[in-house]
Amino acid sequence: MAEKKSQHQTFSYEALPELFHNDPHGFLTYLRRDKLNFLRFWWDYVGKTSGQNNQVAFEGLDYSIQELGNGVTLTTITLPTPTRPREAYYLALVLPRPKGGLFIRKDLTRVFTLESKTDVDGNKKMFIGEITPRLKHVEFSKGTDPNLEAFNTEVVEIIKSHNI
């Protein structure tokens, strides 16, 4: 039987990515206006509605928004300290400048995670994951230790190398 997702996992891999991918401008508007209250609302909502018996405290949740130039916005969410495998340390929500042709304008949002997994030898490995607009979770690349500055640097490098 599959292990039930934690509040942390549902918030990080489903709720926030879906909100961001579906309406990135609205997401950023509410985050800028309501600040941590916006994140706390969704954290509590996920805890109440996902049938979690043990809701986790909001402590440690934080965010920053950076304008990287060329119309790219990087929002980094610091999550409560993971307590289970496959819980993320950080989310990076990337809103590139709109792309498209004469009539089609599309925001090609990206959501990256920093998380750990245990390999077959029992060693902890850090990696960057990506959550697609259809909420598929895939491993993207090897990651660094959980350090916000290092994670932001890695995400900026991804943005540059993929012309996001």
PLY file of the C-alpha trace (Angstrom):
ply
format ascii 1.0
element vertex 164
property float x
property float y
property float z
element edge 163
property int vertex1
property int vertex2
end_header
0.00 0.00 0.00
1.35 3.43 -0.95
2.25 5.75 1.88
-0.13 8.70 2.24
1.30 12.08 1.26
2.12 14.43 4.08
0.72 17.94 4.40
4.18 19.16 3.41
4.20 17.07 0.21
0.65 18.01 -0.80
1.40 21.70 -0.26
4.76 21.58 -2.06
4.03 19.23 -4.97
0.37 19.91 -5.64
-1.23 23.00 -4.09
1.37 25.71 -4.72
2.52 24.42 -8.12
-1.07 24.18 -9.33
-1.90 27.68 -8.10
1.24 29.09 -9.69
1.07 27.23 -13.02
-2.64 28.06 -13.48
-2.43 31.76 -12.64
1.14 32.96 -12.07
0.27 36.66 -12.16
-2.59 36.19 -9.69
-0.36 34.07 -7.46
2.30 36.80 -7.35
-0.31 39.53 -6.82
-1.71 37.75 -3.76
1.75 36.88 -2.42
2.94 40.47 -2.75
-0.23 41.83 -1.17
-0.86 39.30 1.61
2.73 38.12 2.16
3.08 35.14 4.54
-0.67 35.21 5.24
-1.22 33.98 1.68
1.14 31.02 2.17
-0.21 30.29 5.63
-3.78 30.22 4.33
-2.86 27.54 1.76
-0.70 25.60 4.24
-3.61 25.43 6.71
-6.13 24.71 3.95
-4.08 21.74 2.72
-3.75 20.45 6.27
-7.50 20.67 6.91
-8.73 19.33 3.58
-6.24 16.56 2.84
-7.35 14.38 5.74
-4.09 14.74 7.59
-4.29 13.48 11.14
-1.11 15.27 12.16
-1.08 18.78 10.79
2.38 20.29 10.71
3.22 23.73 12.08
3.65 26.60 9.64
7.01 27.50 11.21
9.89 28.00 8.81
7.76 28.93 5.81
9.13 32.03 4.08
9.54 33.50 0.61
11.46 35.97 -1.51
10.68 37.49 -4.90
13.45 38.58 -7.28
13.23 40.26 -10.66
16.13 38.70 -12.57
16.00 40.90 -15.64
14.59 40.31 -19.11
11.15 40.02 -17.50
11.95 36.87 -15.47
10.57 36.66 -11.92
11.98 34.11 -9.46
9.97 33.41 -6.32
11.68 31.16 -3.79
9.61 29.49 -1.09
11.44 28.19 1.99
9.45 25.29 3.38
9.22 23.96 6.94
12.08 21.58 7.67
11.39 18.24 5.97
10.71 15.34 8.32
10.07 12.60 5.74
11.73 11.46 2.53
10.61 13.31 -0.60
9.69 16.49 1.25
11.23 19.57 -0.35
13.44 22.14 1.32
12.67 24.89 -1.20
10.48 25.65 -4.17
11.57 27.97 -6.99
8.67 29.39 -8.98
9.91 30.83 -12.27
7.79 33.19 -14.35
9.59 33.98 -17.60
8.74 36.83 -19.89
5.72 35.93 -22.05
6.62 34.09 -25.25
4.62 33.36 -28.32
3.76 34.54 -31.77
1.70 37.40 -33.00
-1.56 36.16 -31.51
-0.56 33.59 -28.90
0.97 34.80 -25.63
1.86 32.13 -23.14
3.55 32.12 -19.74
5.86 29.10 -19.65
6.10 28.78 -15.88
8.53 26.40 -14.22
8.57 25.04 -10.66
11.75 23.54 -9.23
12.35 21.83 -5.88
15.36 20.97 -3.77
14.85 17.64 -2.08
16.64 14.54 -0.88
16.29 10.84 -1.45
18.08 7.81 -0.12
19.90 5.65 -2.67
20.10 1.86 -2.60
23.21 2.03 -0.38
21.36 4.14 2.20
23.17 7.38 1.30
21.26 10.65 1.25
21.40 12.38 -2.15
20.22 15.90 -2.91
18.57 16.69 -6.21
16.61 19.37 -7.99
13.20 18.24 -9.12
10.70 19.89 -11.40
6.93 19.95 -11.11
5.36 20.31 -14.53
2.13 22.22 -15.26
0.34 18.84 -15.17
1.85 18.29 -11.70
4.17 15.53 -12.83
7.21 15.39 -10.56
10.52 14.58 -12.27
14.16 14.60 -11.24
15.90 17.44 -13.04
19.52 17.47 -11.87
21.85 16.81 -8.96
21.42 19.35 -6.15
23.55 20.88 -3.42
23.12 20.70 0.32
20.03 22.53 1.59
21.27 26.10 1.39
18.95 28.80 0.07
21.66 30.86 -1.59
23.16 27.81 -3.35
19.70 26.67 -4.49
18.91 30.12 -5.91
22.26 30.11 -7.73
21.51 26.69 -9.24
18.04 27.81 -10.38
19.45 30.98 -11.95
21.97 28.81 -13.83
19.12 26.58 -15.05
17.23 29.67 -16.21
20.28 30.95 -18.10
21.24 27.60 -19.64
17.68 26.87 -20.82
16.91 30.39 -22.05
13.92 30.63 -19.72
0 1
1 2
2 3
3 4
4 5
5 6
6 7
7 8
8 9
9 10
10 11
11 12
12 13
13 14
14 15
15 16
16 17
17 18
18 19
19 20
20 21
21 22
22 23
23 24
24 25
25 26
26 27
27 28
28 29
29 30
30 31
31 32
32 33
33 34
34 35
35 36
36 37
37 38
38 39
39 40
40 41
41 42
42 43
43 44
44 45
45 46
46 47
47 48
48 49
49 50
50 51
51 52
52 53
53 54
54 55
55 56
56 57
57 58
58 59
59 60
60 61
61 62
62 63
63 64
64 65
65 66
66 67
67 68
68 69
69 70
70 71
71 72
72 73
73 74
74 75
75 76
76 77
77 78
78 79
79 80
80 81
81 82
82 83
83 84
84 85
85 86
86 87
87 88
88 89
89 90
90 91
91 92
92 93
93 94
94 95
95 96
96 97
97 98
98 99
99 100
100 101
101 102
102 103
103 104
104 105
105 106
106 107
107 108
108 109
109 110
110 111
111 112
112 113
113 114
114 115
115 116
116 117
117 118
118 119
119 120
120 121
121 122
122 123
123 124
124 125
125 126
126 127
127 128
128 129
129 130
130 131
131 132
132 133
133 134
134 135
135 136
136 137
137 138
138 139
139 140
140 141
141 142
142 143
143 144
144 145
145 146
146 147
147 148
148 149
149 150
150 151
151 152
152 153
153 154
154 155
155 156
156 157
157 158
158 159
159 160
160 161
161 162
162 163
